[in-house]
Amino acid sequence: MKTPPTVKTSQEADDPLMTPTQAADHLNMSAGTLEEWRRRGDSGLRFVQVTARTIRYRRSDLDAFVAARSRG
C-alpha cells in the first residue's frame, strides 16, 4: 500500500526542517553543542525527533530561541 503524497502548508514551506549541522550554522555554534543540549534537556531549544536517530530543527524554533535570550 502506497503512502499518499503529503502536501505542505505555506507555513511548512516557509519553515523547513533543518539538520543539526544546518541549525548549528544558523546559530553560529557547533553541532556538538546542540547535541549536548538535547542530551541534557535543559536548554529550552525545541527539536523534532523524526526517528530514533534523526533529529531536525525548525527555523522558527531557532529564531524564537535566540529572541528569548536577547537582552537590551
C-alpha positions as CSV (number, residue, x, y, z in Angstrom):
1,M,0.0,0.0,0.0
2,K,1.5,3.3,-1.1
3,T,1.5,6.3,1.2
4,P,-0.2,9.3,-0.3
5,P,2.0,12.3,-1.0
6,T,1.9,14.9,1.7
7,V,1.0,18.5,0.8
8,K,3.0,21.1,2.6
9,T,1.2,24.1,4.1
10,S,2.5,27.5,3.4
11,Q,3.8,27.7,6.9
12,E,5.8,24.4,6.5
13,A,7.2,25.6,3.2
14,D,8.4,28.8,4.9
15,D,9.7,26.9,7.9
16,P,11.7,23.9,6.7
17,L,13.2,21.3,8.9
18,M,17.0,21.7,9.3
19,T,19.6,19.2,10.1
20,P,21.6,19.6,13.3
21,T,24.5,20.9,11.2
22,Q,22.4,23.4,9.4
23,A,20.8,24.5,12.7
24,A,24.3,24.9,14.3
25,D,25.4,27.0,11.3
26,H,22.3,29.2,11.7
27,L,23.1,29.7,15.4
28,N,26.8,30.1,14.7
29,M,27.8,27.3,17.1
30,S,28.8,23.6,16.9
31,A,26.5,20.7,16.2
32,G,28.1,19.1,19.3
33,T,26.8,21.9,21.5
34,L,23.3,21.2,20.1
35,E,23.7,17.5,20.8
36,E,24.8,18.2,24.4
37,W,21.8,20.5,24.9
38,R,19.5,17.8,23.6
39,R,21.1,15.2,25.9
40,R,20.8,17.4,29.0
41,G,17.3,18.6,28.0
42,D,17.6,21.9,29.8
43,S,18.3,24.4,27.0
44,G,14.7,25.1,26.0
45,L,15.6,24.7,22.4
46,R,12.9,22.7,20.7
47,F,13.7,20.0,18.2
48,V,11.8,17.3,16.2
49,Q,12.8,13.7,16.7
50,V,11.8,12.2,13.3
51,T,13.2,8.8,14.1
52,A,15.3,7.4,17.0
53,R,18.4,8.6,15.2
54,T,17.1,11.5,13.1
55,I,16.8,15.0,14.7
56,R,15.6,18.1,12.9
57,Y,15.1,21.7,13.9
58,R,12.5,24.3,12.7
59,R,14.0,27.6,11.7
60,S,11.2,29.4,13.6
61,D,12.1,27.5,16.8
62,L,15.8,28.5,16.4
63,D,14.8,32.1,15.9
64,A,12.4,32.1,18.9
65,F,15.3,30.6,21.0
66,V,17.5,33.5,20.1
67,A,14.8,36.1,20.6
68,A,14.0,34.8,24.0
69,R,17.7,35.2,25.0
70,S,18.1,38.7,23.5
71,R,18.9,41.4,26.0
72,G,18.7,45.2,25.7
